[in-house]
Amino acid sequence: MSRDASFMRLALALGRRNLGRTWPNPSVGAVVAAPGSDTILSAAATAPGGRPHAETQALALAGGSARGATLYVTLEPCSHHGRTPPCTEAIIAAGIGRVVSALEDPDPRVAGRGHDLLRRGGIAVETGLCREEAARDHRGHITRVTQGRPMLHLKLARTRDGFAAGAGAERLRITGPVADGAVHLWRAHADAILVGIGTARADDPSLTVRLPGLAERSPLRIVLDSELHLSPASVLARTAHDVPVLVLTTRSAPAHARRALEACGVEVVAVPADGMGRIDLPAAMAYLGERGLTRLCSEGGPRLAEALAEADLIDAVTLMTGPVEAGPAGGLPALGPVLTRRIARFDVVDDLILGADRAVTYERSV
């Protein structure tokens, strides 16, 4: 592996640490290295909340030694004035001699302008190193600025014979503790977790991160609930003051139910309904994009998964298969026909054995 590739992969690893914590900004990684050597002068990732950016932190840590050095960054440095001055100005002022950037930022406020400003400032700029990895890491940001919605990662568990639930009333436990730990890690790297009201009522989940030391990384919890059937006595409502809960509903939802949830600290927002009175999923995703969300993990059941597939809103699917079987009585199939067709067109990007379970991740091509 070349020196440049090693430094860029370090920058990518740093950026991944804060996925789910920086929205509406992307989680960028940056490394400052001495020219022509293996010496790392500084390294940083975008801070929680999205400020300060990775580049300005790395430059501040490097101080005067940044002059003439090489900056490795996983996304094109910003060139527009927001709440802080653009990173391009800081890079030029620090005297960086060379910038190696993995990916051009499709945000129309940047979109090549950052690279151009650096070149005009006398800095050698190289782009495209580890582009595919960077595009996957920044997919949420890319999807939001190009499609106006967060990227959506669907997680589904199924039995060995293909069911998400058994035929009886008793809840069927499909995956084991190792796979459950992986789910909590995915939650920690998501901006928000999404479920439908069916899952919220049937499972009464908490949707928090319960890995040691990572509880504070529990993301926003979102429930799609067109008629506001979520109970104020539910775990989600009772813990809304500790970890935020957003319920997306329709304008026809009863006012008294809204008041009861809001009294618990739940945020309730009405979005457009479709022709059948259900939440219009593209409109809901557009609202979440406007709100700044970039990475959404759906943990709802097969019905929500099929609806999201029908609306073509799924960017990645992790299908977790456990060793148990639903048996001759069958149950609710995990995969509907539309989702099955979508997955067939996706690329397999991960295939993991997690204890007794197998988790295969499929992604739409970037």
N, C-alpha and C positions, 0 to 999 in steps of 0.2 A: 504494500500500500504506500502511495506517495505521501510525502510530508503534508502537502496541501490537503489531501483526502483525510488524513488522520486528524488534522486540526478542524476540518469541517465537520467530521463525524462527532468530535467532541462538542462543537457548537450545537449540533443537532440534539445530542443527548442532554445538554444543558437546557435547551428550549423545551424539550419534552417534560422536564420536571414541573414546569408551571402550567402545563395545559389544563384548562378548566379554571384557572385563577386570574387570567389577565383580560378577559373579555370586557369591553368590545375590541380590545387590541389583540393582535396575534402574539403568541408566546415565542419570542425570537431568542436564539442563542448567539453569542458573540465571543470571539477569542482574539486577543491581540498577541502576536508572536514576533519575536525578533527576526529580522530578515536573514534568510539563508541558514537558519539554525533550528534546533528542536526546542528552543527556550520559549516557554509560555510566559508572557509578561502579565497577562490578566485574562479573566474570563467572567462572563455574566449572562444572566437571562432576564427577560422582561420581568419586572417586579409585579407581585400581586396587585390587582387593580389596574394594571396596564401602564403604570408610570413608576419610576423612570424606565426608559427603553434600555434594552440590552447594550446597545452600542455606547450610549453616554455613560453608563455605569462602568463598562470595560475600559473606556478611555480615561475616566476619572481614576480608576484603580491603577492604570499603567502610568499616569502622570507624564512627566517629561520623557520617559523612555519610549513613549508611543511614537515619537518623531522618527520617521523613516521606517516604522514597523509595518507589518501586514495585519490587516483586520479581516477575519473570517466571519461572515454573518449569514444566517440562514434565510434571510429575506431582504430584498432591496431596502436600503435605508430610506426613511421617510424624508420627503423634501417639502412638506407643507407645514405651515404654522398652525398649530392647534393650541392646546393648553401649555405646551412647551415649544421652544424653537426646534426646527427640524434637525434630525441627526446628521444630515449632510453637512450642515454648518459646523457642527462639533467635530466631525471627522476631518474636515479641511483645516479647522483651527488647530487641531492637535498635531498636524504635520504628518499624518499617516501617509506612507509612501505607496501602498498598494492595498486594494480592497478585493477580496474574493467573495463573491455573492452567489448563493445557491440558486436563487429564484427571483425573477422579476415580479414585483408586486402588482397584481391586476387592479388594485384600487385606483380609480381614475385620477385621484389626487396625486398619485405617484407614477405608476405605469411607465417606467423607464426614465422618468425625469430625474429620479434620485441618482441613478447611474450616470446620466448625462452631466448633471451638476458636478459630480465628483471628477469626471474626466476633464471638465472645463476648469476645475480647480487644480489641475496638474497631477491628479492621482491616477495610477494605472488601475484599471478595473477589469476583472475577469468574472464572467458569469457562467452559471450552468453546472458547477461542480456539485455532485450529489443532488441534482435537481429533482429526481423522482422521489427520493426520500423526503426532501424538503416539501414537495408538493403534497405528500401524504400528511406530513406533520401539520402543515398550514391549510389543510383542506377546509376546515371550518371557516377560516378567514376568507379563503378564496370563494367558497360557496356564498357567503354572506355578501361580499362586494360585487359578485357577478350575477347572482340569482336572487338576492334580497332575502335569503332565509338561512338559518343555520344548517350545517350538515347534520344528517340524522343517521345514527348508528343504532340499528335494531338488534336487540338481544332476545333470543328465543331458546327455551329449553324444551327438549323432546325426549320421550322414552325411546328405547331401542327399536320399538315397533312403530314409532312416528307420531305419538300423541303428546299433546301439551297438558292434557288432563284426562283422568279416568272417567268412566261412565257414571260412577257413584258420586255421592255428595262429599265424601271424604277427600280432603286435599291430597293430591299425589305428589310426594317429594321425589324429584327427578335427579338432581345433582347433589354431589357430596361437598365436603368442607373445602377442598382445594379449589374446586370450580367456583364455589361461593366466594372465596377470597379473591379470585380473579375478577368477579363481577364487582366487588367493592373497590378494587383498584381502578376499574373502568369508570366507576362512579366518581372517584377522586379526580379523574382527568376530564370530566365532563362539566360543561357550564350548567347543565340542568338535566334532570331525569324526568321522563314523560311517561305517564300511564293514562289509561282511560278509566272512566268511572266504574266499569265492570270489575277491573282488577282492584281498584281502590276499595270497593265494597266487599268483594269476595275474599281478598287476602288481608285487608287492613294493614298494609305495609308501612314501614317507617321511611324507606328509601334513603337512608343515611349511610355514611361510610363508617363501618364498624371494624376497621383495621386498627391495631394498636398505634396510637400516636397520630392518626390521620382523621380523627373525628371532625376537626375544624375544616376539613376539605369537603364536607358534605355539601353538595351543590343545591341550587334552587330546585324545588320539587314542583312539578306541573301536573295538574289533573285536567283532562278534557271531560267536561261535565255539562252537557247542553241544558239540562233541567235542574241542576244544582241538587243532586241526590246525595252528595257527600255529607256525612253526618258530622255535626259539631263534636260528637263524642269519638270520632275516629282518631287513630294515632296521628295522622297527618294534621288534623285540625288542632289537636291538643298540644302538638309540639311546634306549631307555627311561629311562636315567639322565639323559639330556639334556632330553628332552621326554616328559612322562608318557604312558604307555600303559595303558589299562584294557581288559581282555578280559572280556566278559560270556559266561558259559558256563552249562551245566546241571549238576545234581548228579551226573549219570551220567558226566561227563567223567573220564578216567583221572587218577589222583592223580600219577603220575610226570610226565605232561605238564604238570600244574599246577606241580609243583616246579621243573621245568626253566625254565619261563617266569618264575616268581617269582625264580629265581636270577639272571635277567637284569635284574631291576628292574621287571618287568611286574606290575601289580596284576590279580589274577584274582578275579572275583566270580561266584558261582553265583546265577542267577535261575530262576524257575519255567519249566518246559518246557510246550509245548502237547501236544495229543494225539498228535502224530507224533514227539515227542521233540526238536523244534526249540525254540529260544528263544521263549518267549511274548512277542511284541513289546509289547503293552500293559503287561505286567508289567515288562519291561525299561525302558520309558519312564517308568513310575511310579517305579522305583528311581532313575533319573537325576534325576527331579523332586525326590525326597526328598533327594538328594545336593546339590541346589541349582542344578543346571544349568537354564538358561533358553533358550539358543539353540543348536540342534543343526543342523549342516550334514551332510547325507548325501551321500557321494560314492561309494556303492556302485553296483552295476550294475542292470540291468533287473529281475532276479529279486527283489532286495531292495526295489527301488522298488515293484514290484507287490504284494509282501507288505505293505509299509507302507501302500499305498493300500487294500488289502483290510481292514486294521485301522483305516482312517480316521484315520491319525496324521500325515498330511501337511498342512501349513499353507501352504506356498509351494513352487513348482516353477520352477526356471530351466532352460529347454530351450535348449541351445546347438547350433546347426546349422552344420556346416562345409561347405565346398564340395566335399569329396571324396565319392565314391560307393562303396558296397560292391561294386556291379556285379551281373551276372546271377546269380552264385552266391548272392547274398543274404548272410544271416548271422543274428545275433541282433537281433530288433526292439528298438528303444529303448523303445517304449511298449507296455505290455500293455493289455488291454481295460479293466480296472478303473481303472487310472491315467488312461487316455484319458477315461473318463467323469467322473472327478474333475476333471480339468483343464477340461473343458467347462463346469463349474459355477463355476470360479474367475474372478476378475477379472484382466484384463491390467493390470499396474501399471508395467511397464518393457519397452521394446523398443529394444535397443541394437545398433548395428553395431560390432563389435570386430575391426578389421582385415578379414579375409576371412570372418569368422564373424558370425552373428546370435544374440543372446541375448534370449529373451523370458521374462519372469518373470510367473507367474500366482500369485495369492494368494486364499486363502479369505477371504470377507468378515469383517471384524473384528466 
